[in-house]
Amino acid sequence: MNAPGAGPNGPLRAGPRAALAGPLYSGPWTRLAIFMAAGLAGCVVLPRTTAVYDQDCHVEARHMELESQQVLSLVGCRNEGCVAVLVAAGAVAAASAVVSGTIVVTGNVVYWFEKQGRCVR
């Protein structure tokens, strides 16, 4: 029979790390996630439109491209709170890249059709 406060595999964990305890918290996957999130932390990806004059068609053609912007800088971050901030910042960066990438692809298709319709050759 187990002693009071003990689970089948030993004493129950308590404290702020109890919810995070497990194979993913202390293993190489956590280090990889933190490393990847730190690389993306504080950045968002935004679409940017540029206009250039096309000599062949004699029109001004527009083009969209992705631009990375840093919006957050983490200095002196420690403990589990830092992990949560880095993971959240990485999720925001990834989401902004997907949304902005979709906007850029769609915009470039529209600009290509626009250029083809106005092109004088």
URTA-V868362 format. One record per backbone hydrogen bond with DSSP energy under -1.0 kcal/mol. CO is the residue of the C=O (numbers start at 1). NH is the residue of the N-H. If there is no record, write none. Layout:
<<CO;NH> <CO;NH>>
This chain:
<<3;6> <5;12> <7;10> <10;7> <15;18> <17;21> <22;26> <27;31> <28;32> <29;33> <30;34> <31;35> <32;36> <33;37> <34;38> <35;39> <36;40> <37;41> <40;43> <42;71> <42;72> <44;69> <46;67> <48;65> <50;63> <52;61> <54;58> <54;59> <57;120> <59;54> <61;52> <63;50> <65;48> <67;46> <69;44> <79;83> <80;84> <81;85> <82;86> <83;87> <84;88> <85;89> <86;90> <87;91> <88;92> <89;93> <90;94> <91;95> <92;96> <93;97> <94;98> <95;99> <96;100> <97;101> <98;102> <99;103> <100;104> <101;105> <102;106> <103;107> <104;108> <105;109> <106;110> <107;111> <108;112> <109;113> <110;114> <111;115> <112;116> <113;117> <114;118> <115;119>>
